[in-house]
Structures are given as C-alpha cells and as structure tokens.
Amino acid sequence: MDFGDILNQWDNNQKEEKKRAREKAKVPQVSHKMANAPTPEEKEARKRAKLAAQGRIYEAQMEEDAKKTINPMELWLRRYGVTDKDKAADEYNERTKMESREYLRTMRPEARIDLHGLTREEAWNRLTGFVNDCIRRGLKKILIIHGKGNHSNGSDPVLGPMVKTFIEQNKNLGTSGHPDRSMGGNGATWVIIK
C-alpha cells in the first residue's frame, strides 16, 4: 500500500461519513422522554403533596423556604432598620424645648377662645370643648379671653374666677398666668397644656 492508496481510502471514508450524516438528518429526531412528562414544578408539587399526605408538611415548607434566598444586606436592614440620626436629634431637641418651662412661658399661644358675653355654664361648656380639641390637636399653650368684668352689673367679675376654677380642676392643664397688656392683660389667661 503506497501513499496514494492511503489518500484514496481516507477520501472514501470522508464521503461515507458525509453520506451517513445526510441520511441521519433526514430521519426525524425522536425524544426519549415520555409524551406527557411532568415539568419540574409539577414534580415539586407532587413531592409536596406526598409529604403532606405523610404528615410531613413542615419538611416540605422548610425545603421550599431553603430555596428562597435573600441578600444578606437586605435581611439585616429588615431586621434592624435604618435610623435617621439627624431626625432623632431634632425630635429630642424639640421635646426638651417643649419641656422647658421658660420656653413654654415665652411662646405665643397656639389657640385662643373668647368667652365675652357668655354665662358661667355656657363658658364652662365651651371651655371644656375647646381644651379637649386643643389636646387632640397636640397644642401646648392656649389663651382664654374672659374679660376684666367691667360690665358686671354691681357684682364681682364672673368669668375670671370661673376660668381659674376650671384650670385648677382640669388635670390636663398646668401652669397659667396673665399675658402682657397687649394680649389682654388681666382680662385673659394663658394656660400650658400638660
């Protein structure tokens, strides 16, 4: 056998392989899977149902949970949260300022009520509603205008002492006093809400 015979044999083998490949391509590929083979999700559902039937639901749930992964940073943030230190400091400063008695005395009243011309009972009822509303709104200082009693016919002032009694009896009201003359002087009373 010389070199020319070897080349001819090699060429023939190559042609045969190409011919077999063409014939193989003509034959349709057949899958060896079952025609109605279950998907991976269906297999998992069957497995879970089988475990549940055996009373091992907990293990099925644990396997399912083990497949779920979460970013460690996300887990840490969910567990411990994020604190806004600037906001916390501002809230603390605001709280201490509100608790400062001197600040509360010098701050302007946040709401006011005028009781001029009302009877004792009417003034008491209006004052009760007003104070409850101010507490609900979170106000700290209110002004009650009751007048000096100059128009009381031949008797002592009525509303001034009534307001003082109201403040003493209401557990939600604290320090009180009379404002400057420009805000009513002795004809008005400011009160700090606890």
C-alpha positions as CSV (number, residue, x, y, z in Angstrom):
1,M,0.0,0.0,0.0
2,D,1.5,3.3,-1.1
3,F,0.7,6.8,-0.1
4,G,-1.8,7.3,-2.9
5,D,-3.9,4.3,-1.7
6,I,-4.0,5.7,1.8
7,L,-5.3,9.1,0.5
8,N,-8.0,7.4,-1.6
9,Q,-9.1,5.3,1.4
10,W,-9.3,8.4,3.5
11,D,-11.3,10.3,0.9
12,N,-13.7,7.4,0.6
13,N,-14.2,7.3,4.4
14,Q,-14.9,11.1,4.4
15,K,-17.5,10.7,1.7
16,E,-19.2,7.8,3.6
17,E,-19.4,9.9,6.8
18,K,-21.0,12.8,5.0
19,K,-23.4,10.5,3.3
20,R,-24.4,8.9,6.7
21,A,-24.8,12.4,8.2
22,R,-27.2,13.4,5.4
23,E,-29.2,10.3,5.8
24,K,-29.3,10.8,9.6
25,A,-30.6,14.4,9.1
26,K,-33.5,13.1,7.0
27,V,-34.7,10.9,9.8
28,P,-36.6,12.9,12.4
29,Q,-35.1,13.1,15.9
30,V,-37.1,11.2,18.5
31,S,-37.2,12.4,22.1
32,H,-36.8,9.6,24.6
33,K,-38.9,11.5,27.1
34,M,-42.5,10.5,27.8
35,A,-45.0,12.4,25.8
36,N,-46.7,13.9,29.0
37,A,-43.6,14.1,31.2
38,P,-44.2,16.4,34.2
39,T,-42.4,19.7,34.4
40,P,-40.0,20.4,37.3
41,E,-42.7,22.5,39.0
42,E,-45.2,19.6,38.7
43,K,-42.7,17.2,40.2
44,E,-42.1,19.6,43.1
45,A,-45.9,19.9,43.7
46,R,-46.3,16.1,43.6
47,K,-43.4,15.8,46.1
48,R,-45.1,18.4,48.4
49,A,-48.4,16.6,48.2
50,K,-46.8,13.3,49.0
51,L,-45.1,14.8,52.1
52,A,-48.3,16.4,53.1
53,A,-50.1,13.1,52.8
54,Q,-47.5,11.6,55.1
55,G,-48.0,14.4,57.6
56,R,-44.6,16.0,56.8
57,I,-45.9,19.4,55.7
58,Y,-43.3,21.1,57.9
59,E,-40.4,19.5,56.0
60,A,-41.9,20.5,52.7
61,Q,-42.2,24.1,53.8
62,M,-38.6,24.0,55.1
63,E,-37.4,22.7,51.7
64,E,-39.4,25.4,49.9
65,D,-38.0,28.1,52.2
66,A,-34.5,26.9,51.8
67,K,-34.8,27.5,48.1
68,K,-35.6,31.2,48.6
69,T,-32.5,33.3,49.1
70,I,-32.2,36.9,50.2
71,N,-29.4,39.4,50.0
72,P,-27.7,39.5,53.5
73,M,-27.7,43.3,53.5
74,E,-31.5,43.3,52.8
75,L,-32.0,40.9,55.6
76,W,-30.0,43.0,58.0
77,L,-31.9,46.1,57.0
78,R,-35.2,44.4,57.5
79,R,-34.2,43.1,60.9
80,Y,-32.6,46.2,62.3
81,G,-33.9,49.1,60.2
82,V,-32.3,52.4,59.4
83,T,-32.3,55.2,61.9
84,D,-32.2,58.8,60.8
85,K,-29.9,60.2,63.5
86,D,-30.5,63.8,62.4
87,K,-34.2,63.4,62.7
88,A,-33.9,61.7,66.1
89,A,-31.7,64.6,67.3
90,D,-34.1,67.2,66.1
91,E,-37.0,65.4,67.8
92,Y,-35.1,65.2,71.0
93,N,-34.2,68.9,70.9
94,E,-37.9,69.8,70.1
95,R,-39.1,67.6,73.0
96,T,-36.6,69.1,75.5
97,K,-37.5,72.6,74.3
98,M,-41.2,71.9,74.8
99,E,-40.5,70.6,78.3
100,S,-38.6,73.7,79.2
101,R,-40.8,75.8,81.4
102,E,-39.3,79.1,80.4
103,Y,-39.8,78.3,76.7
104,L,-43.4,77.5,77.2
105,R,-44.0,80.7,79.2
106,T,-42.5,82.9,76.5
107,M,-44.0,81.2,73.5
108,R,-47.1,82.7,71.8
109,P,-50.4,80.9,72.4
110,E,-51.2,78.4,69.7
111,A,-55.0,78.8,70.0
112,R,-57.4,81.2,71.7
113,I,-61.0,81.4,72.8
114,D,-63.1,84.4,73.7
115,L,-65.7,83.9,76.4
116,H,-67.1,87.5,76.4
117,G,-70.9,87.7,76.9
118,L,-71.4,84.1,77.9
119,T,-73.0,82.9,81.2
120,R,-71.0,80.8,83.6
121,E,-72.5,77.5,82.3
122,E,-72.1,78.4,78.6
123,A,-68.5,79.4,79.2
124,W,-67.7,76.2,81.1
125,N,-69.1,74.0,78.3
126,R,-67.3,75.9,75.6
127,L,-64.1,75.9,77.5
128,T,-64.3,72.1,78.0
129,G,-64.8,71.5,74.3
130,F,-62.0,73.9,73.4
131,V,-59.5,72.4,75.8
132,N,-60.3,68.8,74.6
133,D,-59.9,69.9,71.0
134,C,-56.5,71.6,71.7
135,I,-55.3,68.4,73.5
136,R,-56.4,66.3,70.5
137,R,-54.5,68.7,68.2
138,G,-51.4,68.4,70.3
139,L,-51.2,72.1,71.2
140,K,-49.0,73.2,74.2
141,K,-50.2,76.7,75.1
142,I,-53.7,78.3,74.8
143,L,-55.1,81.8,75.6
144,I,-58.5,82.2,77.3
145,I,-60.0,85.6,77.0
146,H,-62.6,86.2,79.7
147,G,-62.6,89.9,80.2
148,K,-61.9,92.0,83.3
149,G,-65.5,92.0,84.5
150,N,-66.1,95.8,84.0
151,H,-69.6,95.2,82.6
152,S,-70.8,93.0,85.5
153,N,-73.8,94.9,86.9
154,G,-73.0,95.7,90.6
155,S,-71.2,92.4,91.3
156,D,-67.8,90.9,91.1
157,P,-66.5,89.5,87.8
158,V,-67.9,86.1,86.9
159,L,-65.8,84.6,84.2
160,G,-62.3,85.3,85.6
161,P,-62.8,83.3,88.8
162,M,-64.7,80.6,86.8
163,V,-61.7,80.2,84.4
164,K,-59.3,79.9,87.4
165,T,-61.5,77.2,88.9
166,F,-61.7,75.4,85.6
167,I,-57.9,75.4,85.2
168,E,-57.5,74.1,88.8
169,Q,-60.0,71.3,88.3
170,N,-58.8,70.1,84.8
171,K,-56.0,67.5,85.2
172,N,-54.7,68.3,81.6
173,L,-54.0,71.9,82.3
174,G,-50.8,73.1,84.1
175,T,-49.2,76.4,84.7
176,S,-51.2,79.5,83.9
177,G,-50.8,83.3,84.1
178,H,-51.8,86.6,82.6
179,P,-50.3,87.8,79.3
180,D,-48.9,91.2,78.5
181,R,-51.2,94.1,78.3
182,S,-51.1,93.9,74.5
183,M,-52.6,90.4,74.6
184,G,-55.3,91.1,77.1
185,G,-53.5,91.7,80.4
186,N,-55.8,90.7,83.4
187,G,-58.7,90.1,81.1
188,A,-57.1,87.0,79.7
189,T,-55.3,83.9,81.0
190,W,-52.7,81.7,79.2
191,V,-52.5,78.0,80.1
192,I,-49.9,75.4,79.4
193,I,-51.4,72.0,78.4
194,K,-49.6,69.1,80.0
